[in-house]
Amino acid sequence: MYIEDDIWKHFTIFQSAETTQHYLKKCYVALEMDDSESKSYDNCYAFMFYLEQGEVFYKQASLSPLSIRPILLFYGLIHLIKACLLTVDPYYPNSTTVLAHGVSTRKRKKRHYKFLHDEIKVQKNGLCTFFSEQLFHVKHLEGEKFIMGDLLSIIVELDDAMQHILGKPNMISLEICDKEWRIPKTIHESYFMDGKRLKEFLMGKYAGKIVWREDRLALPAFEKQKIISPPFRYHIFKQNLYLPAELYPNMVLPDMIVHYLLLYNLSMISRYETEWWIDLIKTSPNSDFPLIKSFLEITEKKGPFLVEEYLRRKLL
């Protein structure tokens, strides 16, 4: 596996108020704001402090016991998301309604509970719906329910764990050829679609370009950025592009939203379902534990990576 040891070094450019102000001004000019100069000055320190606080949470999480790690990672991601929001909404937060988490959990049954079967619901107001719409133009999440197993199935870096634990792959790798990503024919079989139907399906969900190449579907390889829109997923360790092995629910949900939802639920479990949580960590009674542990190891790296890529795109 490969990923840079210190993802945080890419945030160094935002440790200067002058550089940060110029960055925010560029963002606000792109928004065609009349007061881009003054708002960039107003927000540069808030932006810097959100990133700094987020980094502190993540670094502390890496040093902390597994039992409290979800809480630290969740609040670390929240701070990084708030920094992202300042690039698209110079008046954030302009209402207390966007400060709540925006997600709720159902009452759990103490016996025979499995995390994979657990469900959470997105509320009308709060950070979840707000950043989903502002950063990714994902609307109509209010009232949506998400099952944890469905969300974990679209975490591309869980591919090996899913294969080992559940006996089937959750992702299928694309093949790089002549600076293009070629979509393998196994996808046609998995989705029960011929080439024409698959292209229509993918183009209806993917914001980029898809072309025919030697009887195979393909999309241009990225050069300056690694984040690519769903349903395609970028594996930060294998540095490869994947498609879900099946037509999973929510397969077009952006990675940042997926990680937010999973971390929210795990942080709530860590805080309020202590008996079940500690028992899971100490006895590992079912497949929940290795998947949760693997996800926490992944999100510790992937969360900052997603944010750094999002912010860097505005520099291109």
N, C-alpha and C positions, 0 to 999 in steps of 0.2 A: 504494500500500500504506500501511496505517496501523497503527501500534501505538505506545504510549507510549515515548518515547525512553529513559526511565529506569524500568524495571520495579522496580528495587531500592528506589525511594522508598516502595513499599508495604510494605517490610519494616522501615521505620523504627520502627514501634510496638514491635518486638521488640528494640530497642536499649536498652530500659529493663528492669532486673531486676524492678522492681516490677510493671510492666505484663505482662511475660512470666510472672511467677509467677501473677498473677491469671488469665491466659489458660490456663495449664496446669492450674490448679486447676479451672477451669470444665470442661476436658476430662476431668479425673479424676473430678469429681463426676458427670458424665454416665456414666462407667464404673461408678458406684456403689462407688467405693473408700472404705474406712474411713479411710485415711491420706492422703487427697487433699491436705490442707494441707501435710504434711511432705514428700511426694514432689514437690509442685510447687516447693517451696523447693530440694529436692535437685537437681532437673533444670533449673531455669531457666537457669543459666549454661551447661550443656552444650548446651541448645537454642539459646541465643544464639550460642555459638561455632560450632556446626554451620552456622548460617545465615551467619555472618560469613566463615567459611572457604570456604563454597560460593561466596559472592559474590566473594571474592578470586580463586578459580579461574576463574570465568566472565569477570571483568573482565580477567584476565591473558590468557585465551584470545583475547579480542577484539583484543589488541595483539600476539599471537604469530603466527609463520609458520604457514601451513596444515599443515606437516609435523608439528607437535607439538600442534596444536589439539585433535584428538580426545582426547588424554590429559587435557588440562586440563579439557575439558568433561565428560568421564566422571567425573573425581574431584569436579568441582563438583557434578554431579547427585547423586553418592553422598552428599555432605555434606548436601545439601538433603533427600534422602530420609530420612537419619538423624534430622533435625529432625522430619520428619513422623511418624516412628515413635515419637518420644517423646510425641506427643499421644495415641497409642492403646496404647502399652506403656510404662508408667512405669519398668519394670525393664530396658528395653533398654540395652545388650546383656547378657542374663543367661547367655549361653553363647558360647564361641568359635566354635561351628559357624555362627553367623549373620554372622560377620565376613568370611568368604570371599566372592568375587564370585558364586559359585553358577552360573557358566556356563563352558562349555568350547568350544574351537574344534577343528575337525578338522584333520588334517595337510593342508597345501595342496600342490597340484601346482604346480610352478614355471612350467610352460609352459601357456599358454592359460587361465590363471586369470582368472575374472571374479567380481567382488564380488557381483554380482546373483545368482549361482548358489551362492554360498558358504552354508554351513550352520553353525549353532551349536546346542549342546545344553544344556538346563537340568539342573543337578545336584540331587541330593537336598537337600543343605544349602547354606546361603549366603544372601546378601542378596537375591538375586533371588526365590527362592521365599518368603522370609520377608516381604519388604515387599509382594509381590503378594497374599499372603493377609491380612496385617494391615491394609493400607490399602484394598484393593479386593475382598477376599473371593474372590480368584481362587485356586482350589485345583487340585491335580493337575497342576502344571506340571512336576513331576519327570519327566525322561526325554523331555520334549517337544523336538522339533527345529524350528528356525525357519530359513527361507530368507530371505536378505537382500532379494531382490526382492519377496517377499511382504510383508515388513515395510515396505519403502519405499512399496509401493502403498497403504498405509493412512495414510501421512503426508499429511494433507489439504493442507498448504501446498505440497506438491510438484505440485499439480494442473497448473500451467502448464508446468513442466519435463517432466512425464510426457507431456503432450499434444504438446509440441514434439519430444521425443526419441524417444518410443515410438509416436507417432502416434495415441494414443487417450487419452481422459480416464481418470483413476483415481477421480474423484469427480463426483457430480452435485449441484448446488446446490438447496437447498430455497428456497421463495419465502415471504417474510414478508407476511402479509395479516391485518389486524384483530388484531394482537398474537398471531398464531399462525404457526407454521411449516407451510406446506402442502407435502406430498410430491408432487412432479411425477409425471405419469403415465408419464414415460419410465422411472421406476424399475420399474414393472410389467413393461415390455417387457424391461428389462435382467435382471430376476430371473425372468422367465417365470412370473409369478404374477398372478392376478386380485386385485381389491381385498380380498376376504375372506381369501384365503390370505396376502397380503402383511401384513395386519394381524395375523394369527395369528403369522406369522414374526417380525415386529418386536416384538410384545408378549412373545414368548418370550425375547427377548434384551434388550429395553430396560426399564429399571426404572421409567421414568416413565409418564405418561399419553398415550395415543393415542386420538384421536376421529375420527368421520366428520364432514366439513364440506363440504356442497355437492358430494357425490359424490367428495370427495377426503379422503385421510387427513391428519390434522394433529396437532400437539402444541403446547401452550401455550408462548409465548415466555418465556424467562427474564427476570427483572427484576434480581435482586441477584447472580446468579452466571452465569458463562459456561461453566463446565464442565458437560457433559451426558454421560450414559453412552453407550458404544458400543451399536450400530454408528454412531450419529450422531457427527459430528466438527465441532468449532468451529474455523474458520479465523481465526487471530489477526490476519492482515493485512487480509483482506476483511471480517472481522467478520460472517461468515455461517455458516450451518449446512449440512452436507453429509452425504450418504450415499455409501458406496462404489458405484462405477459397476457393479461386478460382485460376485458372491458370492465375495469373496476369502477365502483361508484366514486364520484368526485375526482376522477382521474385528470381533470383539467384544473384542479385547484392549485394555485401557486405554492411553491415550497414553503415560503415564509408563513403563509396562513396555516399550512399543515403542521409545521413545527410549533407555532403559537398554540394551536388547539390541543396538541398532545401534551405540551409542557404545562398548559393551564390545568388540565385534568390531573397530571402527575403531581403538580405542586399542591393541588387541593387534597389529593390522597395523602401526600406526605404530611400535610398539616392536620387533617381532620379524620383520616382513617388509619391512625397510627398502628392499631393492633394488626390489621390486615397487612399494612405496608412493611412493618418490621418482621412479621412472620414470613412474608414473601422473600425478604432479603436474607433471612437467616436459614430458611428451610427449602426455598425454591421448589414449592410443591408442584408446579406445572410449567407450561411453556411461557407463561407471562414473564417470568424473571429474566431469562436470557434475551428476550426481545426488548424488554424495557431497558435492561442494562446496556445492550448494544445501541439502542436508540439514544440514550443519554450520552454515550461516548461519541456518537455521530453528531448530535446536535451541538455539542460543545465546540466542534470544529465548523459545522455547516452553518450555524446561525450567523457568526461573524462573517463568514465567507459570503453568504447571501447579501448581507448588508453592504459589505465592501464593494461587491459587484454592482449593486444597485446604485450606490453613490458614484462609483467610477464611470458608469454609463453616462452620467451628466457631464463628465469631463471630455468625452469623445467629440 
